[in-house]
Amino acid sequence: MWTPSTWRGKTANLYTIEYSDNKQVHARSCLSKLAHLPPLVTPSEVSHLRVLLKEVALGQRVIWQCGDCAELFDHCETTYIADRVRLLSQLSLVFSLATNIPVVRIGRMAGQYGKPRNGLTEEINGTELPKFYGDVINSFEPSRREPDPDRMLLAYFHAGCTLNYMRALARDSRIHETAGAATNFTREGSFLGIECSSITERQKYHHSDQLTNPVFTSHECLFLHYEQAFTRPWWQPGEPAPADAESAPGRFYNSSAHFLWVGDKTRQLDGAHVEYIRGLQNPVGIKVGPSTNADELVDILNLIDPHYEPGKVVLISRLGQRNVSQLGPLVRAVQESRHPVIWQCDPMHGNTRMTDGGIRTRDLASMLAEITSTIEIHRQHNSWLGGIHLETTPDEDVVECVGGINGPQDKEIGGFRYKTKCDPRLNRKQTMEIALEVARLYTELHRRDRVCRARM
């Protein structure tokens, strides 16, 4: 029997936050307050996303999911919110213009305030301190690393303000008028081999599609005491609750975000995080890393998708360029299980490395190599890569990842232009380069498929 709290009987790895003795009572008070505040997202919005994701599962759309590695409260600022939405809209439109495939836009925003870390503590200037687990738990400042329950209420406030402005932007057509982004990449009357007349027609359709479908929100499902406080009954106000309301998987949703994912460190079959998400109506993601076992992956799908619902589960591969060959057996096992999942590629996390100076970075070339191989492996298995998942910033001057056209190299990584509080992100120019290359790969794939069908 599932309830919003049955995860407490499972193992939660490193991510059960312990508040100090003098803060435990206050933490319970904060969680109770959260449980009674209005939802950040509604069942109708989640249902809207579920409909679109079913289209992705059927090969009719593609997901672009982008945003900060660790969203900060300071990111709840007018210009930065608009810039993140604009970047996601621009890369989505560029991809749609080239491929004629509509996009589902999902932001890593309005809630991505928690981050998994290896180990609980770290040494700073000779002092052992708690690690920075994201603004929802503690501060990046070394002097404020003790977990503070008031930050959960601050997370609700900042997520709500961000969502409110995102919804306002969705009604402002100017944020979607990103034709200039595509025009800048047009060469000699064509765009990736598509005549400008065709681009204009496609632009009208996909611009309208973006106005109809909002930017949805997402974050990693990490700190379950916080997520439980947002777990609400699925039925609408005034609708009579079913008799089994308190123990019905699929009759609850997480009201903090439209989409949540479980990370590679927390996807254990018998773990607390999988136990929690199996009862949600929200679409959910599972990160798939190099240690993923095919049999266990199928067992997880059997648990969280017992009714074989298209678009319910997104499997997010993050194998890295060196391990991407492991994807084939996983795709085959999932196909044999008959679960209609969406496959998405995260080319960021498996390609993280250290520079000679000891700074974390990622290579654009390695990311593109992983995406290219991933698309090809899915083609070989008659499978559909339904999405791309990136860690990005709209800032032009950020230097955290290396590579790209005239992009930074290792020796340039660091200093005041390295701004992330956790993992390195793609800047705006690098993000658009990936969007263009992925669009080219999809376009080429469709051309090859058409040639093959014509020869049959």
N, C-alpha and C positions, 0 to 999 in steps of 0.2 A: 504494500500500500504506500503510495507516494503522497507526501504533503510538502509544503514549501520548506519544512524544517528537517526532512528525513536525511538531508545531506550531513547533518550534525553527527550521525552515527557512522560516518565514513571517514576515511583518511583525507585530510586537506593539505597534505604536504607542508610547505613552508608558509602558506598564505592564510593561516589563522592568526590574525593580529591579536596580540595580548596587550591590553592597556594596563597601565600601572594601577596598583591597588586603589589609589585615591581618585582614579578616573573611571573605574569600572561602573559605578552607579550612574555616573554622568553619561557614559557610553550607552548604557541601556536606555536612558532617557532620550538620547539623540536618535537611537534606532526607533523607538516608539513614536517620536515626532515624525520621522521620515515616513513611517507606515501610515500615517494619517494625513500627510500632505497630498495635494492633488497629483495625479500621475503626470509624468513628463510627456509620455506618448500615449495614444489611445488605442483600443482594440481595432477601431476602423482603420487607423493608419497602418497598424501591423498587418491587417487583412489585405490592405492595398499592396504592401510589399510582398506578401505571400503570393498574390496573383501575378505580380511581375516576375517573381523568382520561378514560378511554374513555367513561365514563358522562357526563362533562361534555361531551365532543365530540358525544355523541348527544343533547344537550339535556336530560339527566335530572338534572344537578347543576349547581351554580355554585361557583366558587372564590372564597373570600375570603382574600387574602394581605396580611398586615399586620405591621408591626414597625418598629424603629428605622431611620433613614437610615443611620447609622454605629453599629453595635453596639459597645459598649465592654467591655473586660474587667471594668470596675466593675459592669456590668449583670448579671454572674454572681453574683446575690445572691438569697436565698430569696424575699423579698417581691416583688422586681421581676420575677423569672421567673414567679411565680404570678400576678401582676397582668397580665402580658402574655398569658398563656394564658387567663386569665379574661376579659379584654377581647375576645379573638378568639372565645371561646366565646359571649359575650353577644351580640355583633353578629351572629354566625352564627345563633344561635337566634332573635333578633328577625327576621332576614331569612326564616328558614325558617317561622316561625309565620305571617308575613304572606303568603308566597307558596306555602307547602307544597312548596318545592323544597329538597331536602337540600343541605348545603354540604360542600365539601372545605376544610378549614382548613390553611393553610400560613403558618407564621411566618417573618418575616425575622429569624431568631434562630438561636443556636447556630452561628454562623459568619459573620455579616455584618460581618466585621471589616476589610474593605478597601473603599475608596471611590475611584472615578475622579476626577481633578481636571484642570482645564485648566492645563497648564503644570507644570513640575517644581518651580519655586521661587516664593517670594513674599518681599516685603520686610516685615520686622517691626522697628519702631523703628530704621530705617535700615540694617538688616543683612539681606542676602539669605540665606534659609534654605530647605531642602527643605520642600515642602508636607506637610501631614498626610495620609498615604495610608491611615489607619486603623490600629488597634492591632496588626494583624498585621505591619505594616512599621515604624512609628515611633510616637513619642508626640506627643500634641497640644502638650505643653509645648515652647516654643521652644528650650530648652536641650537637648532630647533628640530632635531631628529627624533625626539620622543613622540610616539604616536599620540595624536590629539583627536578625540572623538568629535570635537566641534567642526573639524574639517569635513566630516560627512555632510553636515548641514550646509557648509560653504560649497561643497561639490554640487548639491542639489540647486543652490542658488545660481551658481555660475552656469551649470548645464541648462537650467531653465531660461536664463537670460540669453544664452547662445541660441537655444532652440527658438525662442521668441523672435529673435532677429532673423534667423534662417527662414522662418515662416513668412516674415515680412518681405524678405528678399525674393521669396518664391513668387510673390505677387507683383514684383517689379521686373518688367520685361527687359530692362536695361542690363540686369545681371546676366541674362542669357544671350544677349546680343554679342556673341563672341566670333562673329564671322571674320573679324580682323585677324584672329589667331590662325584661322585656316588660310586666309588670303596671304598672310605673310609667308606661308610655306608653298604658295602656288608658283609654279615655274613654267614659263613658256605656254601659258594658256591651259595648263592642266595641273591636276593635283593627284600625285601617285598614279598617273596614267588615266585619270578621269577628266573628261572635258568639262570646262567651266559651266556650260549650259546644264549639264547633269548635276553639277555641284549646287547650282542655284535651286534646282527643284528639291534636291535632297535636303538642302539647308532649311527650306520652308517646313518640310515634314519634321525633321529632327528638332528644330527650334520649337515647333508646336508640341512635340512630345516632351521636351524638357519643361515647358510651362505646365503641362498636364500632370507630370510626375515629379514630386519634390525630391530634394536631397534628403535621403534617409540617414539616420544616425546609428552609430555602432561603437562598441567598445569591448575590450576583453572582459569576460566574466571571470573575475579573479577573487575579490574579497566577498565571500559568500554571506557574511553577516550583513553587509551593506546591500547586496543584491536581494537578499530575502526581504528586506524592508520594503522593496519596490514590487514585490510579487503580489499581484492582485487577481481577483476573480475575473474571468473572461467575459461574463455576461454584462450587459449594459445596465445602467441604473434604472430601476423600475421593473426589470425583468426578474421573474421569480427564480431563485437559486435552485438548481437541481438537488435531489435528495443526497447525492454523494458529493456535494460541493467541496467538502474539505479534504477529499481523498481521491480526486479525479485528475489523473495526468491529462494534460491537454485542455483543462478548463481554467488554467491560470496563464497569465502572461507577465513578463517583466516590464514594468512601466517606465524604466529608466532609459531604454533605447529600443529602436525598432529591431535591431539585429545584435546578437552577442556571439562571441566565439570563445571556445576553450583552447588554451594554448598547448603547445607541445609538451610542456612540463606538467600539465594538469589533466591530461586526457585519459588517465588510467580507468579501465573498465570498472573497477571496484572503488574508484575514488569519489570524493565528495562533489567535484565539479560536474562530472558526468551524471551523477545521481541528481544533482539540482536541475540541470538543463533538460533532463528527459521529461519533466513535467510541464514544460512551457509550450505555449502556442507560438511564441516568437520563432521565426526561422533562426537556426543556430549553426555556427561553424565549428569545425574541428581542425586544428592545425595538424598536419601530417609531416613529421620529420624523419630523419634517417633511421631512427630507432623504432619506427612504426612496424608492427607485426601485422601481416595481412589478416590472419585469423582473428586477432584481437580487434582490428578495425571493423571487420564484419560483425563481430559480437557487439561492438559499440553501436553500430547502425541498427542492429536488431533491437537494442534497448531503447534508443532515442527516436527511432522511426519505425515503430511496430506496424503501422498502417501503410507503409510504402508510399508516402505522399511526395509527389514531385515538387522540388523546391524547398522542402522542409530542412534539409541538411546540405551545407556547403562544406566540402572537403578542401582545405587550403594547403596545398603542397608547398613545403619550404625546405627542400632537400639540399639546395646548393648545387652549383655547377658540377662539383666532383661526384655527387651522389644521385644526380637526377635519373640515372639509369635504373634506380630502384623503383621508379614510378610505375613502370610497365606491369610488374606482378601485382601491385596494389590496384591498379585500374582493372586488371583482369579479375581479381578476386571480388571487387565490388560489382562488376558486371554480372558475375556468376551468382551473386547474392540477390540480384534483381532490385536492389534499392535504387530509386531514380534520383541520385544525388547530383549536385552541381559540383564540378571541379573548378577550383580557382588556383592560380599560381601566385605565391608570395616569393619573389626572387630576392628579397632583402635579407632575411634572417639567416639563410644558409650560406651567405657570401660575406659575412662579417669577418674582418681580419684586423690585425694590429699593424700600424706603420712602424718603421724603424724607431720612431720617436715614442712608441708606446701609446699611440692614439687610435681609437677604434674608427674604422672606415669601411667603405664598401666600394667595389669597382663596378662602374656602369657596364663595362664589357662582360663581366661575369654574370651580371643580372640578365643582360640580353641573351647571353649564351644559354642560361637556364630556361628563359622563356621560350627561346627557339626550340630547344630540345624537348621541352614540355609539350609544345604544340605538335611537334612531330610524333612523339610517343602516343599522344591521344589520337592522332590521325591513323597511326598504325593499328590501333585497337578499335577503330571505328567509334571513337569517343569524342566528346565535345568539350574543349576547354572554355568554360563559361565565365571566366573572370580573371582580373588582375588585381592584386592587393599590394599597395605601395605605402611606404612611409615618406611623407613629403612635407615641404614647407613652401608657401608662396613667395617667400623672401628670395630676391634675386642675388643678394650678396652673401648668402650662406655658403660656406665651403666645408662640407662634412664628408661627401662622397667624391671619389676621384673619377675622372674620365668624362667622356662626352666631347662634342665639338669645341675645341679650344678650352676644354674643361681643366680643372685643377689636377695636379699630380701630388704624389705623397708628400713632397717637401712643403707643399702649400697648406696641408691639413693641420689645423690647430690655430691658436691665436684668437683674436676677438671675433673672427668670422665663423668660428666653430661654436655654435650656440646651443646645441642640444643638451638636455639634462639627462639623456640616456643614450639611445642609439642614433647613429648618423642617418640623416634624411637627405633625399634628393631635393635640390633647389628647383625653382620653377623651370628654368631652361632645361635641366636634365630630365625633369618629369615630362616635358613636352617632347623631348627627343625619344623617350621610351614610348610615348603614345603614338608617335609617328611610325616608329619601327614596328610596334605591335600591329598597327593598322596595315602596314605593308605586308607583314607575315600573314595576317588573316586574308588580305586581298589575294596574295599569291597562292595561298592554300585553296581558296575558292576557284581561282583560275585553273589550278591543277586538277581539281575535282571535276570541273566542267569538261576539261580535255579528256579525262579518263572516261567520263560518261559518254562523251561523243564517240569514243573509239570502241565502246562496247557494242 
